[in-house]
Amino acid sequence: MPVLTPLAATGLVVVMIGAAVTHARRKEHQMILGNLVLLALAAVVARGRFGPYSF
């Protein structure tokens, strides 16, 4: 089901935002970079799969 790909990517974006906030609160600043990389990749997939011109 192709519709699940953008929904899963959007869910992963939300999870990575929560993970970055949690690492910031625990003062684990090195881990935030990894969260942001995964967040960016998931956001690219979500953006590319939603809409009339999805790839």
Backbone torsions as a table, in degrees:
resi	resn	phi	psi	omega
1	MET	NA	106.3	-176.7
2	PRO	-63.1	-21.6	-178.4
3	VAL	-70.3	-20.6	-178.4
4	LEU	-74.7	-23.8	-179.1
5	THR	-61.7	-52.4	179.2
6	PRO	-67.4	-31.0	177.9
7	LEU	-68.0	-40.7	177.5
8	ALA	-66.4	-40.1	178.6
9	ALA	-64.7	-39.2	177.8
10	THR	-65.7	-40.9	176.4
11	GLY	-62.3	-38.9	178.4
12	LEU	-67.7	-34.4	175.2
13	VAL	-60.7	-44.5	179.6
14	VAL	-63.5	-42.5	179.4
15	VAL	-63.7	-41.7	-178.8
16	MET	-68.9	-32.3	174.2
17	ILE	-64.0	-45.0	177.4
18	GLY	-62.7	-38.9	178.7
19	ALA	-65.8	-41.2	179.2
20	ALA	-65.0	-40.1	178.4
21	VAL	-65.1	-42.2	179.4
22	THR	-63.2	-44.0	178.4
23	HIS	-65.1	-35.3	178.5
24	ALA	-66.8	-40.5	179.1
25	ARG	-66.6	-32.3	-179.9
26	ARG	-88.9	4.2	179.4
27	LYS	59.6	38.9	175.2
28	GLU	-103.9	71.4	-170.9
29	HIS	-68.9	-25.4	179.0
30	GLN	-68.2	-30.2	-177.6
31	MET	-76.7	-22.0	-177.6
32	ILE	-64.4	-35.4	-179.5
33	LEU	-60.9	-43.4	177.6
34	GLY	-63.1	-39.2	176.8
35	ASN	-63.1	-40.7	-178.7
36	LEU	-68.8	-35.0	177.0
37	VAL	-64.6	-47.8	179.0
38	LEU	-65.2	-36.8	177.2
39	LEU	-62.3	-44.2	-179.9
40	ALA	-64.0	-42.4	179.1
41	LEU	-63.7	-43.5	178.6
42	ALA	-66.2	-36.2	178.6
43	ALA	-66.5	-37.7	177.3
44	VAL	-64.2	-43.2	178.6
45	VAL	-64.4	-45.7	-179.5
46	ALA	-62.7	-43.8	-179.6
47	ARG	-65.8	-39.0	-178.7
48	GLY	-73.4	-24.9	-176.9
49	ARG	-94.7	-19.6	176.6
50	PHE	-85.7	154.8	171.8
51	GLY	95.4	172.1	-176.9
52	PRO	-72.4	-21.6	-178.3
53	TYR	-108.6	37.2	-178.1
54	SER	-70.9	152.0	-179.6
55	PHE	-91.1	NA	NA
